[in-house]
């Protein structure tokens, strides 16, 4: 199986997602609390995909969808961007350092919903190059 299609979310159960958000809130002295509207739908979406083989870009999109559902009172974007960037860590040894840096940045922007069209094209280009280099 390609290293670009795998259960990217597997290492991040919902308890860990919650702890990442709690840590971010603690750093900024912000309230850490689940929201009444978005928490259950985001948790359900996450758990539905946690063990599913996904393309890396699809895993980034799950992070973005969960961010948009706003499961926590604060730092949803930062929480899911941190997770998306962590996916890239595994790929870093297979990439040039500058390419890995760009991919981490794009991953965070996709999860936060701020990726530009140029970044989307860069993502496609990087993923195609990775696919070719590792088969």
Phi, psi and omega in degrees: 000141178300144177290350179270351175237114182191175177280078185301327185276353188307318184285353185242083175289168186297329177297322178290319176304315180297319180292325176298315179294318179301317179296318178296318179295319180299317180301327184253010182053043179253156179295126172257115182199142175289150177272155181285329183271319190261342187298306183296315177298321179292316178300316179297314178300315181299310183294328177296326184260354189303319184250013181273137173289119182234148167295152181303318180296326177291324177296319175300320182291326175297319177300316180296317180298318178294320176303313182295332177286345177051068181287343182237160182295324184220157171062034175297313180300314180297322181298307185283334174293320179298319179293314180299318178296328180294329177303324184290332182306319180296328182275342187309318180297341181267003187229158170294150184302319181291325178292319178297320178298314179297317181295321177298318179297314179297318180303314179297319180292322177296312181300322181278353179078022182244009181295138177272169176300322179298317179295321177299319178293320177298319179301311179303315181297314180296315182293322176296318179295319177296318180299316180293320185286336183242358174069000000 
